[in-house]
Amino acid sequence: MLMLPSGLKVFVLNEPVNMHKSFDGLAALAQSEFKKNALNGDLFVFFNRPCNKVKVLQFDRTGFSIWYKRLEKGRFRLPKMQQK
């Protein structure tokens, strides 16, 4: 079970992302799309166009981590986003 600390913020990009992006590319997207510093420890969630792959970027005190999941069947359902 994954235990997340209280107060942790999760930012989900509701637009498709190139899954070839790695640490620096995803951190740059966090900065440009969310106007957040990726070094703050929040979770940044990115999906590909068919929504069968997801990457989650997080920074802890020692560096970045990326969690990557590929579905063999089906697809992720993105949350409904509020208009700005």
N, C-alpha and C positions, 0 to 999 in steps of 0.2 A: 504494500500500500504506500502511496506517495503522500507524505504529510507536507502540506504547504503552510508556511508561517502566516499568522494572522496579519492583516494589513497588506498582504501581497496584492499587487494590481496585475491584471491580465489584460493585455491589449491584443485584439484580434483584427488583422487586416482583412477586410471583406472584398479584396480584389486579388486576382491570381498573381502568384509570384513564381519566377523562374526557380525551380528547385535545385539548379546548379549553384545558387548563391550559398556561400558558407558564412563563417563568423563575421568577417568585415562587411560583406555585402548585406547581410541581414541587420547588422548593427546600423549601417547607413540608412536602411529602410526604416528602422525604428526612429531614427532621428528625423528623416524627411517626412514620413507619413504620420507619425504620432507626435512629433515635436517633443520627444522624450529622449533622455540620455540612456543608452542601452546599458551603461555601467551602474545604473541605480538598483539593479536586482529584480526589477519587475519581469514578468513573462511576456514575450512577444511571440504571437502565433501567426503563422503564414501557411496558406494553402496553395496548391497548384490549380490550374484551370479546371480539370475534371473532378477536383475535390476528392481524389483518392490518395493524396499524400499531404502530410502536414509536417512542418518543422516548428519547433518551439525553441526560442533563444532565451538564455538567462545568464546573467553574470553573477558570480559569487566573489568572495574575497580573493580567490586564487586565479580566476579566469572565466572565460565563456564556456557554456555547455550548450549543445544542440541535441534535442530529442527529435528523432525522425521516425515517422510511421508511414508505411505504405499498406493500404488495404488491398487484399487479393480479390475481394468481391465487394460490390457496393461502393458507397461514397459517403464522405462526411457531409452533414447538413450544417451549413453555416447559420449562426444566429441572425435573427433579423436586426438590422442596425437602424438606429434613429437617424433621421435627417438632421444635418447641422443647420 
